[in-house]
Amino acid sequence: MLTRLRTKAQDEIELWSARDALVMKALSMVLPRVLGLSKSCTHLKGHGGAKFAVRETMKRLPDYRFVLKTDVKSFYASIDHDLLLDRLEKCVKDRRLRNLLVQYLKRCSERGGLYWDHPKGIVLAGC
């Protein structure tokens, strides 16, 4: 369960409990090994970052005529939970790990007795 708060600037934020944040941190450490993420995903920690991506692009420019950089607005906020879980089921064989992922995705937040379900999207956390 998330606690929904309003900041001084009137922004809405959601705060995980310490226990939930700890479980999410553990998931963030285990999932890359389970999923076998590609080194080409330079936005991931330890994969080089933006500078590496630019250097690699510059190195390969003589071989290509075009370069395409994309950024999908609200990509993470629009992810369909059921579609994601179907895909993860093929990669994540451990039922307990899948159960934690379901709980994370099918989260609920609360503020002052009001509750919000999150039917889509994933939270970007600074784990």
HELIX and SHEET records of a PDB file:
HELIX    1   1 ALA A   18  LEU A   35  1                                  18    
HELIX    2   2 GLY A   49  ARG A   60  1                                  12    
HELIX    3   3 LEU A   61  ASP A   63  5                                   3    
HELIX    4   4 TYR A   76  SER A   78  5                                   3    
HELIX    5   5 HIS A   81  CYS A   91  1                                  11    
HELIX    6   6 ARG A   95  LEU A  105  1                                  11    
SHEET    1   A 4 GLU A  12  TRP A  16  0                                        
SHEET    2   A 4 LEU A   2  ARG A   6 -1                                        
SHEET    3   A 4 CYS A 108  ARG A 111  1                                        
SHEET    4   A 4 LEU A 114  ASP A 117 -1                                        
END                                                                             
